[in-house]
Amino acid sequence: MGEVITTALENASVQKEDIAAVKAHGTASALNDTAEANGMKRVFDVLPPFFSLKPYIGHTLGGCGSVELLLMMELLLMMESVNAGFVPSCANFAEADEELGAVPLRKPFAVESGKFLLNYFGFGGNNTSFVIEKRSL
């Protein structure tokens, strides 16, 4: 997973320090979350804020990439909804797993601009990460 993240950063010509937040695949399963956290720790010296959209919409399986990208665009870039311009917290997050060594966002934060890494780690090793950017208008 770290290699997929590194490739996404290279393809976008983005430095790891420039990532404002990470939309984790975040299935809330021990195996997947541990693998994703370990992949992020291999890439980032200090983990950026991260969150998952699955607590809000569930796991849409094959459609999660498209659905979560559209939701991120609404939250960050396009729509004039209540949540536009915000990175959400991790809904229903109760307590950190100390072995995981990573704690998701507990409070949303406003975003005027920034680069965001979106992770999708699927069945059978079908893994994708890419970068989107919100620019100030």
N, CA, C and O of each residue as an XYZ file, in Angstrom:
548
protein
N       0.813     -1.189      0.000
C       0.000      0.000      0.000
C       0.856      1.252      0.000
O       0.482      2.262     -0.596
N       1.994      1.193      0.661
C       2.896      2.336      0.649
C       3.386      2.650     -0.747
O       3.529      3.816     -1.114
N       3.648      1.603     -1.534
C       4.107      1.804     -2.914
C       3.025      2.474     -3.763
O       3.333      3.329     -4.593
N       1.777      2.096     -3.563
C       0.662      2.696     -4.303
C       0.538      4.178     -3.947
O       0.326      5.012     -4.828
N       0.668      4.504     -2.671
C       0.595      5.895     -2.225
C       1.748      6.699     -2.820
O       1.540      7.803     -3.323
N       2.960      6.151     -2.766
C       4.130      6.833     -3.322
C       3.956      7.086     -4.810
O       4.277      8.171     -5.294
N       3.455      6.104     -5.539
C       3.224      6.266     -6.980
C       2.207      7.368     -7.247
O       2.386      8.161     -8.172
N       1.144      7.429     -6.452
C       0.135      8.485     -6.629
C       0.749      9.862     -6.417
O       0.475     10.784     -7.184
N       1.568     10.010     -5.396
C       2.220     11.291     -5.136
C       3.154     11.665     -6.284
O       3.176     12.816     -6.721
N       3.923     10.694     -6.770
C       4.831     10.948     -7.895
C       4.055     11.322     -9.150
O       4.424     12.269     -9.845
N       2.984     10.591     -9.450
C       2.188     10.875    -10.651
C       1.561     12.262    -10.604
O       1.371     12.893    -11.644
N       1.239     12.738     -9.412
C       0.626     14.059     -9.254
C       1.679     15.160     -9.063
O       1.333     16.334     -8.934
N       2.959     14.780     -9.047
C       4.056     15.728     -8.788
C       3.831     16.486     -7.480
O       3.970     17.707     -7.415
N       3.479     15.726     -6.442
C       3.171     16.292     -5.126
C       4.135     15.693     -4.105
O       4.404     14.491     -4.117
N       4.646     16.544     -3.228
C       5.488     16.079     -2.137
C       4.601     15.596     -0.989
O       3.512     16.130     -0.780
N       5.054     14.604     -0.258
C       4.246     14.055      0.836
C       3.901     15.112      1.879
O       2.847     15.036      2.509
N       4.774     16.092      2.068
C       4.527     17.151      3.043
C       3.389     18.080      2.615
O       2.848     18.820      3.436
N       3.030     18.042      1.339
C       1.984     18.926      0.811
C       0.574     18.369      0.989
O      -0.398     19.055      0.671
N       0.441     17.148      1.485
C      -0.882     16.539      1.655
C      -1.543     17.106      2.912
O      -1.025     16.966      4.020
N      -2.704     17.751      2.717
C      -3.431     18.368      3.836
C      -4.167     17.331      4.671
O      -4.279     17.478      5.888
N      -4.674     16.275      4.017
C      -5.405     15.214      4.720
C      -5.507     14.007      3.801
O      -5.347     14.122      2.586
N      -5.772     12.859      4.389
C      -5.924     11.601      3.651
C      -7.330     11.065      3.868
O      -7.793     10.947      5.003
N      -8.008     10.738      2.761
C      -9.279     10.018      2.829
C      -8.883      8.548      2.812
O      -8.571      7.988      1.761
N      -8.900      7.933      3.991
C      -8.488      6.538      4.108
C      -9.557      5.616      3.524
O     -10.734      5.971      3.465
N      -9.133      4.438      3.097
C     -10.117      3.442      2.672
C     -10.990      3.100      3.875
O     -12.213      3.009      3.765
N     -10.346      2.913      5.025
C     -11.004      2.881      6.324
C     -12.220      1.987      6.464
O     -13.335      2.476      6.645
N     -12.016      0.685      6.382
C     -13.145     -0.244      6.497
C     -13.515     -0.569      7.941
O     -14.526     -1.226      8.188
N     -12.710     -0.118      8.889
C     -12.912     -0.422     10.311
C     -12.763     -1.908     10.599
O     -13.369     -2.429     11.535
N     -11.957     -2.587      9.795
C     -11.617     -3.980     10.092
C     -10.141     -4.012     10.478
O      -9.330     -3.284      9.907
N      -9.802     -4.844     11.432
C      -8.443     -4.862     11.980
C      -7.392     -5.091     10.900
O      -6.395     -4.372     10.854
N      -7.594     -6.071     10.040
C      -6.599     -6.403      9.021
C      -6.421     -5.263      8.025
O      -5.293     -4.853      7.752
N      -7.513     -4.749      7.481
C      -7.420     -3.681      6.477
C      -6.871     -2.394      7.069
O      -5.998     -1.762      6.475
N      -7.371     -1.998      8.232
C      -6.925     -0.738      8.815
C      -5.454     -0.801      9.218
O      -4.735      0.187      9.077
N      -4.999     -1.950      9.716
C      -3.588     -2.106     10.066
C      -2.719     -2.013      8.823
O      -1.698     -1.326      8.832
N      -3.109     -2.695      7.756
C      -2.335     -2.648      6.512
C      -2.283     -1.229      5.959
O      -1.228     -0.773      5.518
N      -3.417     -0.528      5.980
C      -3.435      0.840      5.456
C      -2.596      1.771      6.328
O      -1.834      2.580      5.800
N      -2.722      1.674      7.645
C      -1.922      2.519      8.544
C      -0.436      2.253      8.342
O       0.359      3.192      8.310
N      -0.050      0.991      8.206
C       1.355      0.656      7.975
C       1.842      1.216      6.643
O       2.972      1.696      6.549
N       0.999      1.159      5.611
C       1.359      1.731      4.316
C       1.566      3.234      4.408
O       2.519      3.769      3.842
N       0.673      3.918      5.122
C       0.816      5.372      5.273
C       2.068      5.711      6.078
O       2.761      6.679      5.764
N       2.366      4.920      7.118
C       3.546      5.184      7.948
C       4.842      4.955      7.172
O       5.862      5.566      7.488
N       4.816      4.084      6.160
C       5.997      3.882      5.322
C       6.273      5.104      4.448
O       7.420      5.359      4.079
N       5.233      5.853      4.120
C       5.376      6.999      3.215
C       5.585      8.304      3.978
O       6.483      9.078      3.648
N       4.768      8.548      4.984
C       4.765      9.835      5.677
C       5.611      9.770      6.940
O       5.474      8.845      7.741
N       6.489     10.758      7.115
C       7.269     10.850      8.353
C       6.341     11.139      9.530
O       6.498     10.578     10.614
N       5.382     12.018      9.299
C       4.330     12.340     10.266
C       3.010     12.158      9.532
O       2.799     12.762      8.480
N       2.118     11.331     10.074
C       0.850     11.078      9.383
C       0.029     12.353      9.282
O      -0.168     13.048     10.279
N      -0.454     12.667      8.072
C      -1.380     13.792      7.954
C      -2.714     13.422      8.599
O      -2.965     12.247      8.864
N      -3.567     14.407      8.852
C      -4.906     14.067      9.341
C      -5.571     13.104      8.361
O      -5.413     13.246      7.148
N      -6.308     12.132      8.876
C      -6.997     11.209      7.976
C      -8.368     10.866      8.523
O      -8.647     11.015      9.712
N      -9.214     10.402      7.618
C     -10.613     10.116      7.936
C     -11.121      9.111      6.919
O     -10.468      8.845      5.911
N     -12.283      8.563      7.193
C     -12.943      7.650      6.262
C     -14.364      8.140      6.029
O     -14.998      8.691      6.930
N     -14.852      7.935      4.830
C     -16.240      8.292      4.513
C     -17.196      7.122      4.725
O     -18.412      7.312      4.702
N     -16.670      5.919      4.931
C     -17.537      4.745      5.074
C     -18.497      4.827      6.265
O     -19.607      4.303      6.168
N     -18.125      5.458      7.380
C     -19.122      5.587      8.456
C     -20.352      6.396      8.040
O     -21.419      6.254      8.638
N     -20.208      7.231      7.032
C     -21.320      8.062      6.567
C     -22.171      7.367      5.510
O     -23.389      7.540      5.468
N     -21.508      6.568      4.645
C     -22.223      6.009      3.487
C     -22.162      4.491      3.404
O     -22.780      3.902      2.517
N     -21.436      3.852      4.299
C     -21.259      2.407      4.207
C     -20.210      2.072      3.161
O     -19.611      2.963      2.559
N     -19.993      0.789      2.950
C     -19.032      0.327      1.951
C     -19.817     -0.054      0.714
O     -20.585     -1.016      0.719
N     -19.617      0.706     -0.338
C     -20.362      0.479     -1.580
C     -19.635     -0.481     -2.518
O     -19.960     -0.566     -3.702
N     -18.656     -1.197     -1.986
C     -17.879     -2.200     -2.723
C     -17.295     -1.608     -3.993
O     -16.536     -0.642     -3.908
N     -17.611     -2.140     -5.162
C     -17.004     -1.700     -6.416
C     -17.235     -0.246     -6.740
O     -16.462      0.352     -7.489
N     -18.279      0.332     -6.191
C     -18.585      1.731     -6.469
C     -17.940      2.715     -5.515
O     -18.121      3.924     -5.666
N     -17.180      2.221     -4.519
C     -16.701      3.136     -3.478
C     -15.781      4.209     -4.030
O     -15.808      5.337     -3.538
N     -14.973      3.906     -5.024
C     -14.076      4.917     -5.581
C     -14.830      6.082     -6.170
O     -14.527      7.238     -5.875
N     -15.809      5.788     -7.000
C     -16.592      6.852     -7.640
C     -17.444      7.606     -6.631
O     -17.480      8.836     -6.639
N     -18.128      6.874     -5.766
C     -19.019      7.501     -4.789
C     -18.229      8.395     -3.839
O     -18.633      9.527     -3.573
N     -17.108      7.897     -3.327
C     -16.328      8.680     -2.375
C     -15.639      9.862     -3.048
O     -15.486     10.911     -2.422
N     -15.218      9.724     -4.303
C     -14.647     10.859     -5.027
C     -15.691     11.959     -5.189
O     -15.398     13.131     -4.953
N     -16.893     11.594     -5.584
C     -17.954     12.594     -5.737
C     -18.279     13.274     -4.413
O     -18.493     14.485     -4.369
N     -18.315     12.500     -3.340
C     -18.581     13.091     -2.033
C     -17.452     14.038     -1.624
O     -17.710     15.116     -1.089
N     -16.211     13.644     -1.872
C     -15.080     14.527     -1.577
C     -15.170     15.812     -2.386
O     -14.903     16.894     -1.863
N     -15.540     15.704     -3.649
C     -15.682     16.903     -4.476
C     -16.749     17.823     -3.899
O     -16.585     19.043     -3.887
N     -17.836     17.240     -3.423
C     -18.880     18.057     -2.803
C     -18.358     18.714     -1.533
O     -18.565     19.908     -1.314
N     -17.686     17.940     -0.704
C     -17.190     18.471      0.564
C     -16.131     19.547      0.361
O     -16.102     20.533      1.097
N     -15.259     19.366     -0.636
C     -14.111     20.249     -0.792
C     -14.256     21.311     -1.867
O     -13.807     22.443     -1.690
N     -14.880     20.953     -2.977
C     -14.680     21.757     -4.168
C     -15.892     22.459     -4.739
O     -15.817     23.650     -5.043
N     -17.007     21.765     -4.896
C     -17.986     22.241     -5.847
C     -19.284     22.768     -5.253
O     -19.652     23.917     -5.498
N     -19.966     21.967     -4.497
C     -21.333     22.280     -4.107
C     -21.381     23.296     -2.972
O     -20.436     23.410     -2.191
N     -22.468     24.019     -2.887
C     -22.678     24.976     -1.804
C     -23.545     24.342     -0.722
O     -24.556     24.909     -0.308
N     -23.141     23.170     -0.276
C     -23.892     22.468      0.763
C     -23.383     22.886      2.138
O     -22.406     23.627      2.243
N     -24.023     22.426      3.157
C     -23.637     22.753      4.532
C     -22.196     22.351      4.797
O     -21.487     23.047      5.525
N     -21.746     21.236      4.218
C     -20.419     20.722      4.512
C     -19.344     21.183      3.544
O     -18.186     20.796      3.698
N     -19.689     22.001      2.547
C     -18.696     22.408      1.554
C     -17.539     23.121      2.236
O     -17.735     23.962      3.113
N     -16.331     22.769      1.817
C     -15.156     23.387      2.380
C     -14.688     22.790      3.687
O     -13.932     23.431      4.418
N     -15.115     21.581      4.001
C     -14.718     20.925      5.242
C     -14.200     19.520      4.969
O     -14.655     18.833      4.054
N     -13.241     19.116      5.785
C     -12.840     17.720      5.850
C     -13.574     17.154      7.053
O     -13.463     17.703      8.149
N     -14.326     16.062      6.877
C     -15.135     15.540      7.985
C     -14.298     14.777      9.006
O     -13.192     14.321      8.715
N     -14.845     14.654     10.185
C     -14.226     13.794     11.194
C     -14.607     12.350     10.886
O     -15.403     12.084      9.985
N     -14.037     11.435     11.634
C     -14.378     10.018     11.489
C     -15.581      9.729     12.382
O     -15.438      9.590     13.597
N     -16.744      9.641     11.791
C     -17.982      9.416     12.544
C     -17.910      8.107     13.320
O     -17.360      7.118     12.836
N     -18.459      8.111     14.502
C     -18.561      6.932     15.368
C     -17.220      6.398     15.858
O     -17.157      5.293     16.396
N     -16.144      7.170     15.680
C     -14.849      6.733     16.179
C     -14.849      6.868     17.693
O     -15.158      7.935     18.222
N     -14.503      5.788     18.398
C     -14.596      5.790     19.855
C     -13.228      5.890     20.528
O     -12.999      6.797     21.329
N     -12.327      4.976     20.213
C     -11.031      5.001     20.872
C      -9.965      4.447     19.947
O     -10.230      3.597     19.097
N      -8.751      4.950     20.133
C      -7.631      4.567     19.280
C      -7.108      3.188     19.654
O      -7.099      2.809     20.825
N      -6.681      2.458     18.661
C      -5.990      1.191     18.848
C      -4.504      1.529     18.930
O      -3.904      1.914     17.927
N      -3.910      1.391     20.096
C      -2.518      1.792     20.286
C      -1.567      1.029     19.380
O      -0.547      1.578     18.965
N      -1.875     -0.223     19.064
C      -1.026     -1.000     18.169
C      -1.040     -0.437     16.755
O      -0.053     -0.555     16.030
N      -2.150      0.174     16.361
C      -2.270      0.751     15.028
C      -1.340      1.948     14.870
O      -0.778      2.162     13.796
N      -1.177      2.722     15.928
C      -0.283      3.868     15.873
C      -0.788      4.999     14.998
O       0.007      5.793     14.495
N      -2.093      5.085     14.809
C      -2.686      6.128     13.975
C      -4.064      6.455     14.534
O      -4.833      5.558     14.880
N      -4.368      7.744     14.617
C      -5.662      8.177     15.151
C      -6.357      9.040     14.104
O      -5.811     10.066     13.697
N      -7.550      8.647     13.661
C      -8.258      9.453     12.659
C      -8.784     10.757     13.256
O      -8.805     10.942     14.473
N      -9.201     11.641     12.375
C      -9.736     12.939     12.797
C     -10.917     12.766     13.736
O     -11.803     11.945     13.497
N     -10.916     13.539     14.792
C     -12.035     13.513     15.736
C     -12.936     14.726     15.576
O     -14.067     14.731     16.061
N     -12.435     15.763     14.892
C     -13.231     16.966     14.638
C     -13.010     17.380     13.188
O     -11.892     17.280     12.683
N     -14.052     17.841     12.516
C     -13.871     18.323     11.143
C     -13.052     19.617     11.153
O     -12.971     20.311     12.166
N     -12.446     19.924      9.996
C     -11.769     21.215      9.908
C     -12.054     21.866      8.567
O     -12.245     21.195      7.553
N     -12.076     23.194      8.588
C     -12.361     23.970      7.383
C     -11.174     23.903      6.427
O     -10.021     23.812      6.849
N     -11.478     23.951      5.137
C     -10.447     23.862      4.113
C     -10.686     24.954      3.072
O     -11.745     25.008      2.446
N      -9.688     25.822      2.896
C      -9.768     26.817      1.832
C      -9.053     26.329      0.588
O      -9.483     26.606     -0.532
N      -7.959     25.601      0.783
C      -7.214     25.038     -0.339
C      -6.360     23.898      0.203
O      -6.164     23.774      1.412
N      -5.861     23.077     -0.698
C      -4.982     21.999     -0.281
C      -5.041     20.801     -1.201
O      -5.907     20.698     -2.069
N      -4.100     19.898     -0.990
C      -4.022     18.652     -1.749
C      -4.403     17.508     -0.821
O      -4.021     17.479      0.349
N      -5.161     16.572     -1.366
C      -5.721     15.490     -0.566
C      -5.456     14.159     -1.240
O      -5.653     14.007     -2.446
N      -5.008     13.197     -0.447
C      -4.765     11.841     -0.935
C      -6.000     11.006     -0.672
O      -6.524     10.998      0.442
N      -6.468     10.303     -1.692
C      -7.623      9.414     -1.560
C      -7.143      7.985     -1.768
O      -6.561      7.673     -2.807
N      -7.379      7.113     -0.791
C      -6.947      5.712     -0.843
C      -8.131      4.782     -1.079
O      -9.212      4.965     -0.519
N      -7.896      3.784     -1.921
C      -8.883      2.730     -2.190
C      -8.120      1.413     -2.259
O      -7.355      1.188     -3.197
N      -8.320      0.550     -1.280
C      -7.611     -0.721     -1.219
C      -8.635     -1.839     -1.232
O      -9.313     -2.083     -0.235
N      -8.746     -2.521     -2.373
C      -9.832     -3.461     -2.574
C      -9.433     -4.914     -2.468
O      -8.296     -5.263     -2.150
N     -10.416     -5.742     -2.747
C     -10.250     -7.188     -2.695
C      -9.170     -7.644     -3.669
O      -9.052     -7.115     -4.775
N      -8.394     -8.618     -3.253
C      -7.413     -9.231     -4.140
C      -6.267     -8.329     -4.534
O      -5.605     -8.582     -5.540
N      -6.015     -7.283     -3.767
C      -4.891     -6.403     -4.068
C      -5.165     -5.360     -5.130
O      -4.226     -4.793     -5.689
N      -6.427     -5.090     -5.424
C      -6.780     -4.020     -6.363
C      -6.708     -2.695     -5.613
O      -7.683     -2.267     -4.995
N      -5.551     -2.052     -5.673
C      -5.286     -0.874     -4.860
C      -5.068      0.356     -5.725
O      -4.403      0.295     -6.758
N      -5.639      1.476     -5.286
C      -5.503      2.742     -5.996
C      -5.412      3.866     -4.983
O      -6.103      3.859     -3.964
N      -4.566      4.815     -5.269
C      -4.519      6.074     -4.530
C      -4.367      7.179     -5.556
O      -3.690      7.006     -6.569
N      -4.994      8.310     -5.294
C      -4.772      9.464     -6.162
C      -4.926     10.737     -5.366
O      -5.418     10.735     -4.238
N      -4.492     11.835     -5.982
C      -4.465     13.134     -5.323
C      -5.457     14.058     -6.011
O      -5.515     14.122     -7.239
N      -6.241     14.778     -5.201
C      -7.082     15.847     -5.727
C      -6.667     17.134     -5.027
O      -6.049     17.109     -3.963
N      -7.015     18.252     -5.641
C      -6.628     19.538     -5.074
C      -7.816     20.483     -5.029
O      -8.590     20.584     -5.980
N      -7.942     21.162     -3.916
C      -8.910     22.251     -3.799
C      -8.118     23.540     -3.891
O      -7.173     23.757     -3.133
N      -8.511     24.392     -4.824
C      -7.843     25.678     -4.996
C      -8.737     26.790     -4.478
O      -9.963     26.719     -4.570
N      -8.112     27.805     -3.939
C      -8.869     28.978     -3.504
C      -9.436     29.674     -4.726
O      -8.784     29.770     -5.765
N     -10.665     30.157     -4.583
C     -11.281     30.875     -5.701
C     -10.997     32.349     -5.617
O     -11.437     33.112     -6.477
